[in-house]
């Protein structure tokens, strides 16, 4: 993304001269000859550098105060230019919010070097040091600038799913290497006119040409899946999942990482602001996410009068298989008090009529019959239960045996009720995401 410099100066000859000095492929320079237009440009473009001259009737220091107040959240570099060489004027202007002061006439080479230095420092201040990518604030600024331009574009929201689980299993160092590899793949797929920035540790924003957006998304999914397997131990690859460790996560089954990409374009929707762009990307991303594989989903033209994105009803249903009658009553009572809709079954038999639950809690059964383990495996293979989250409680102290049934969590008996509720809350939330 180009840097944006705004020159506020009503002197056409000088402002044009300054523009020619600073304008380049990496820096878009805009001239404003009046204060009202300047305010709108500041709001629409959020410039990195604002150069203000004293060619207006307003006092330069007062004008700097106004601009600084207007740009408090975005914090651009403000440079004041004045015909005055008085030291007190210089101090007054800088105290009013300017970052630098130049007396005119100014040497062209000095002017260029100093302004480019300001732009470089401004850009570097918005870099995430881990990925060396523009941070979230800068990415939101990029979207805002995009909306003010008359051109076709597409935005991609790219994430690595199950990233926190991978970090728990393989440490911060390994997860950093995974991120760096994927970032390198994405950057190698872009050209100089594209933009890539960070939205969070494991999510990224790409702005590119609308024509190539879907092709790019398809390639990135393929590329991620091609390299992801190299970041796992052989025993996890053979098993087909990770087992998390530590006091808090011990016994949790975790799927491998995958990449999910959502795509929007102004060829489909005329976006009003950056918040609308991000919210639409998040909605499409939620629909695109497949827990078992990488996937992408692109915004398409609507084929009816209804919204193309439908809200899914929040599912708080829990199915409990527990043969211990006293424990089943306890679980039923406690979970209902937490606001959940529960169904309790005191045998290892699937109810004939039951709403699809977000979560299933299954007692593993005795050591010989393993009725609960067999039931869990069966449920994970069949509709409509295969996508439900599953907790298996067991006196069998074999995590891998339990998790091989498809369970999301092994919870050894006896367990603490608060710990169970914590996992219930987390899995219900995950299912609805």
C-alpha positions in Angstrom: 0.0 0.0 0.0 1.2 3.5 -0.8 1.9 6.0 1.9 -0.3 9.0 1.6 1.0 12.6 2.0 -1.4 15.5 2.2 -0.1 19.0 1.4 -2.3 21.8 2.6 -1.2 24.9 0.8 -3.2 27.4 -1.3 -0.1 28.4 -3.3 -0.5 26.2 -6.5 3.1 26.7 -7.8 4.9 25.7 -4.6 2.5 22.9 -3.6 2.9 21.4 -7.1 6.7 21.6 -6.7 6.5 19.8 -3.3 4.2 17.2 -4.8 6.7 16.4 -7.7 9.5 16.1 -5.2 7.7 13.6 -3.0 5.5 11.7 -5.4 6.6 8.1 -6.2 5.3 4.6 -6.6 5.4 4.2 -2.8 4.0 7.6 -1.9 0.7 9.1 -3.1 0.7 13.0 -2.7 -2.5 14.9 -2.5 -2.9 18.7 -2.6 -5.6 20.7 -0.9 -6.0 24.4 -1.4 -8.7 25.0 1.3 -9.3 23.9 4.9 -12.8 22.3 4.4 -11.5 20.0 1.7 -8.5 19.2 3.9 -10.7 18.0 6.7 -12.6 15.6 4.4 -9.4 14.3 2.9 -7.9 13.7 6.4 -11.1 11.7 7.4 -11.2 9.7 4.1 -7.5 9.0 3.5 -6.0 9.1 7.0 -2.7 10.4 5.6 0.7 9.3 7.0 2.2 12.7 6.6 0.5 16.2 6.6 2.4 19.2 5.4 0.8 22.5 6.5 1.9 25.9 5.2 1.2 29.3 6.6 -0.3 30.5 3.3 -3.8 30.7 5.0 -5.2 33.5 7.0 -5.5 31.2 10.1 -2.7 31.3 12.6 -0.4 28.3 11.8 -0.2 27.1 15.4 -4.0 27.2 15.8 -4.4 25.2 12.5 -1.9 22.6 13.8 -3.9 22.3 17.0 -7.1 21.7 14.9 -5.5 19.1 12.7 -3.9 17.3 15.6 -7.2 17.1 17.4 -8.9 15.8 14.2 -6.2 13.1 13.8 -5.6 12.1 17.4 -6.5 8.4 16.8 -4.4 8.0 13.7 -1.4 10.1 14.8 0.1 11.2 11.5 3.3 13.1 11.2 2.5 16.9 10.9 5.1 19.2 9.4 4.6 22.9 9.4 6.1 25.1 6.7 6.5 28.9 7.3 8.1 31.9 5.8 9.1 32.8 9.3 12.5 31.9 10.7 11.8 33.2 14.1 12.7 30.7 16.9 9.6 31.6 19.0 7.3 30.9 16.1 9.0 27.5 15.6 8.5 26.6 19.3 4.9 27.7 19.3 4.0 25.6 16.3 5.7 22.5 17.6 4.0 22.9 21.0 0.7 23.1 19.1 1.1 19.6 17.7 3.5 19.7 14.8 6.3 17.2 14.7 8.7 19.3 12.6 9.1 22.9 11.3 10.7 24.1 8.1 11.4 27.7 7.2 10.9 28.7 3.5 12.5 28.8 1.1 13.6 25.2 1.7 16.3 23.3 -0.1 14.6 20.7 -2.3 17.0 17.9 -1.5 16.8 18.6 2.3 13.0 18.7 2.0 12.8 15.4 0.2 15.2 13.6 2.6 13.4 14.9 5.7 9.9 14.0 4.5 10.9 10.6 3.4 12.6 10.0 6.7 9.3 11.0 8.5 7.3 8.6 6.2 9.8 5.7 6.9 9.5 6.2 10.7 5.7 6.4 10.5 5.6 3.2 8.6 8.0 1.4 10.9 6.0 2.5 13.9 3.1 0.6 12.5 5.0 -2.7 11.9 4.5 -5.8 13.9 8.0 -6.9 14.7 7.3 -10.6 14.7 6.0 -10.8 11.1 7.4 -7.4 9.9 3.9 -6.6 8.5 1.7 -3.6 9.0 -0.3 -3.9 12.2 -4.1 -4.0 12.7 -4.5 -0.2 12.9 -2.6 0.3 9.6 -4.7 -2.5 7.9 -7.9 -0.7 8.9 -6.4 2.5 7.5 -5.7 0.6 4.2 -9.3 -0.4 3.9 -10.5 3.1 4.6 -8.3 4.5 1.9 -9.5 1.8 -0.5 -13.1 2.8 -0.1 -12.3 6.4 -1.1 -10.8 5.2 -4.4 -12.7 4.5 -7.6 -11.4 1.1 -8.6 -12.3 -2.5 -8.4 -10.7 -4.4 -5.5 -11.0 -7.5 -3.3 -10.2 -8.1 0.3 -9.1 -11.5 1.7 -9.3 -12.4 5.4 -6.8 -15.2 5.9 -6.5 -17.2 9.1 -4.7 -20.2 10.5 -7.4 -22.2 12.5 -6.6 -24.3 15.6 -3.5 -22.1 16.0 -3.7 -21.8 19.8 -4.0 -25.6 20.1 -0.9 -26.0 17.9 1.0 -23.5 20.1 0.0 -25.5 23.2 1.2 -28.7 21.7 4.4 -27.5 19.9 5.5 -24.3 21.8 5.7 -20.7 20.7 8.8 -21.3 18.7 7.2 -23.9 16.4 4.1 -21.8 16.0 6.2 -18.8 15.0 7.9 -20.8 12.3 4.6 -22.0 11.0 3.3 -18.4 10.8 6.5 -17.2 9.1 6.3 -19.9 6.5 2.7 -19.1 5.6 3.4 -15.3 5.6 6.3 -15.9 3.2 4.0 -18.0 0.9 1.3 -15.2 0.9 3.8 -12.4 0.2 5.4 -14.4 -2.6 2.0 -14.6 -4.3 1.4 -10.9 -4.3 2.6 -8.1 -6.6 3.8 -4.6 -5.7 0.3 -3.1 -5.9 -1.2 -5.6 -3.4 -1.3 -5.1 0.3 -0.7 -7.5 3.2 -1.2 -6.6 6.8 -1.8 -8.2 10.2 -5.2 -8.3 11.9 -4.1 -10.6 14.8 -1.3 -13.0 15.6 -2.8 -15.7 13.2 -5.1 -13.6 10.9 -4.1 -11.4 7.9 -5.6 -9.0 5.5 -4.8 -9.0 1.8 -6.1 -6.4 -0.6 -5.7 -7.2 -4.3 -7.2 -7.0 -7.7 -10.8 -8.3 -7.9 -10.1 -10.4 -11.0 -7.4 -12.6 -9.3 -8.8 -12.8 -5.8 -10.5 -16.2 -6.1 -7.5 -17.7 -7.9 -5.2 -16.4 -5.1 -7.5 -17.8 -2.4 -7.5 -21.2 -4.1 -3.7 -21.3 -4.4 -3.1 -20.2 -0.8 -5.3 -23.0 0.5 -3.4 -25.6 -1.6 -0.1 -24.1 -0.6 -0.9 -24.2 3.1 -2.1 -27.8 3.1 1.1 -28.7 1.1 3.5 -27.5 3.8 1.4 -27.8 7.1 2.2 -31.5 7.5 6.0 -30.7 7.8 5.3 -29.0 11.1 4.0 -32.1 13.0 5.7 -35.0 14.8 5.3 -38.4 13.1 3.3 -39.9 16.0 0.8 -37.1 15.6 0.6 -37.6 11.9 0.1 -41.3 12.3 -2.6 -40.7 15.0 -4.4 -38.0 12.9 -4.7 -35.4 15.7 -2.9 -33.7 18.6 -3.2 -34.3 22.3 -2.8 -31.2 24.4 -0.7 -31.3 27.5 -0.5 -29.3 30.8 -2.8 -28.9 33.8 -5.4 -26.8 31.9 -5.6 -28.6 28.6 -4.5 -32.1 29.4 -6.7 -34.7 27.7 -8.0 -32.5 25.0 -8.0 -33.7 21.5 -7.2 -31.0 19.0 -7.5 -31.1 15.2 -4.5 -30.1 13.0 -4.2 -26.5 11.8 -5.9 -25.5 8.6 -6.4 -22.2 6.8 -9.7 -20.5 6.2 -10.1 -17.6 3.7 -13.0 -15.3 3.2 -13.2 -12.9 0.2 -15.3 -9.8 -0.5 -15.2 -7.5 -3.4 -16.8 -4.1 -4.3 -18.0 -5.7 -7.5 -20.7 -7.4 -5.4 -21.3 -4.9 -2.6 -20.7 -1.2 -2.5 -19.2 -0.9 1.0 -19.8 2.3 3.0 -17.0 2.0 5.6 -14.2 -0.3 6.9 -16.4 -1.7 9.7 -18.8 -3.1 7.1 -16.0 -4.7 5.1 -14.5 -6.4 8.2 -17.9 -7.6 9.5 -18.8 -9.1 6.2 -15.4 -10.8 6.0 -16.0 -12.3 9.4 -19.5 -13.5 8.6 -18.3 -15.2 5.4 -15.2 -16.6 7.3 -17.5 -18.2 9.9 -19.5 -19.9 7.1 -16.3 -21.0 5.3 -14.6 -22.6 8.3 -14.5 -26.4 8.0 -13.1 -28.0 11.2 -11.4 -30.7 9.3 -9.8 -29.0 6.3 -8.7 -25.8 4.7 -11.4 -23.9 2.8 -12.2 -20.6 1.2 -15.5 -18.8 0.5 -16.1 -15.8 -1.8 -18.8 -13.3 -1.6 -21.2 -13.9 -4.5 -24.0 -11.8 -6.1 -27.3 -12.3 -4.4 -29.8 -14.4 -6.4 -32.8 -13.4 -4.3 -34.1 -10.4 -2.4 -32.9 -11.9 0.9 -29.5 -11.4 2.5 -26.8 -13.6 1.1 -25.5 -14.2 4.7 -28.0 -15.8 7.1 -27.5 -15.8 10.9 -27.5 -19.2 12.4 -29.5 -19.8 15.5 -27.4 -20.2 18.6 -27.3 -23.8 19.7 -27.1 -24.4 23.5 -28.4 -28.0 23.4 -26.5 -30.7 25.4 -27.1 -34.5 25.2 -25.9 -36.5 28.2 -25.3 -40.2 28.3 -24.8 -41.2 31.9 -25.8 -44.5 33.5 -25.1 -43.3 37.1 -28.6 -41.9 37.9 -27.4 -39.7 40.8 -24.7 -38.1 38.6 -27.1 -37.7 35.6 -29.5 -35.8 37.8 -26.7 -33.6 39.2 -25.4 -32.8 35.7 -28.9 -32.1 34.3 -29.7 -29.7 37.2 -26.4 -27.8 37.1 -26.3 -27.4 33.3 -29.9 -26.2 33.2 -29.0 -23.6 35.9 -26.2 -22.5 33.5 -28.9 -21.8 30.8 -28.4 -24.9 28.7 -31.1 -27.1 27.2 -30.3 -30.7 28.3 -31.5 -34.2 27.4 -30.4 -37.1 29.7 -30.2 -40.7 28.5 -29.5 -43.4 31.1 -28.5 -46.0 28.6 -26.1 -46.2 25.6 -28.9 -45.8 23.0 -29.4 -42.8 20.7 -32.8 -41.2 21.2 -35.1 -41.7 18.2 -36.2 -38.1 18.1 -33.7 -35.5 19.4 -32.6 -32.1 18.2 -29.0 -31.8 17.1 -26.9 -31.0 20.2 -24.0 -28.7 20.2 -22.3 -30.9 22.8 -22.6 -34.5 23.8 -21.3 -35.8 27.2 -20.7 -39.5 27.3 -19.6 -41.8 30.2 -17.1 -44.3 28.7 -18.7 -47.2 30.5 -16.9 -50.2 32.1 -13.5 -51.5 31.1 -14.8 -54.6 29.3 -17.8 -53.5 27.3 -16.6 -49.9 26.6 -20.2 -49.0 25.6 -19.6 -45.3 25.8 -16.5 -45.4 23.7 -18.3 -47.4 21.0 -21.2 -45.0 21.1 -18.8 -42.0 20.7 -17.1 -43.6 17.7 -20.5 -44.3 16.1 -21.9 -40.8 16.7 -18.7 -39.3 15.1 -19.3 -41.3 12.0 -22.9 -40.5 11.4 -25.2 -37.5 10.7 -26.5 -35.4 12.4 -24.1 -35.9 15.3 -20.7 -35.9 13.6 -20.2 -32.2 14.0 -21.3 -32.0 17.7 -18.5 -31.5 20.2 -18.0 -34.5 22.5 -16.7 -34.9 26.0 -16.0 -38.5 27.2 -15.8 -39.0 30.9 -14.0 -42.2 32.0 -12.4 -44.2 34.7 -10.2 -45.7 32.0 -6.9 -43.8 32.3 -5.9 -44.1 28.6 -6.2 -40.7 26.9 -5.3 -42.0 23.4 -7.8 -44.8 23.6 -10.6 -42.4 24.4 -9.6 -39.7 21.9 -9.2 -42.3 19.1 -13.0 -42.6 19.2 -13.3 -39.0 17.9 -13.9 -37.4 21.3 -12.8 -33.7 21.6 -11.9 -34.1 25.3 -11.0 -36.9 27.7 -12.1 -36.0 31.2 -11.0 -38.6 33.9 -13.4 -39.5 36.7 -13.9 -38.3 39.3 -13.9 -34.7 37.9 -14.6 -31.4 39.5 -17.9 -29.9 38.4 -16.5 -26.4 37.8 -13.9 -27.9 35.5 -16.6 -29.6 33.5 -18.6 -26.4 33.2 -15.5 -24.6 32.0 -15.2 -27.1 29.1 -18.9 -27.1 28.4 -18.9 -23.3 28.0 -15.8 -23.4 25.7 -17.2 -26.2 23.5 -20.6 -24.6 23.1 -18.9 -21.4 22.1 -16.7 -23.2 19.6 -19.6 -25.1 18.0 -21.5 -21.9 17.4 -18.5 -20.1 16.0 
